[in-house]
């Protein structure tokens, strides 16, 4: 099923805070895809923290323990915009303000 977390994640059940009702117990799931070898491990951790904080700002602090964020890397050249594949080098050049 599309909404089910991967089997490895299904084994862990985060405790749901008492302030959260059964109806609210649906966990937020943030999925982020980036091109490989663009972000450092520290930047990826920052992305996860900032996105989790943003979600908690909307849904409330009680949702932090059950907010999941998965960052996946897509192989360089396997991501395309308007039919044009992007590589890690292309993304780094864009971030530096250099025309690709």
PyMOL commands that set and color helices and strands:
alter all, ss='L'
color gray80, all
select helices_A, chain A and resi 7-10+22-24+41-59+61-66+88-95
alter helices_A, ss='H'
color red, helices_A
select strands_A, chain A and resi 29-35+68-74+79-81+84-86
alter strands_A, ss='S'
color yellow, strands_A
deselect
rebuild
show_as cartoon
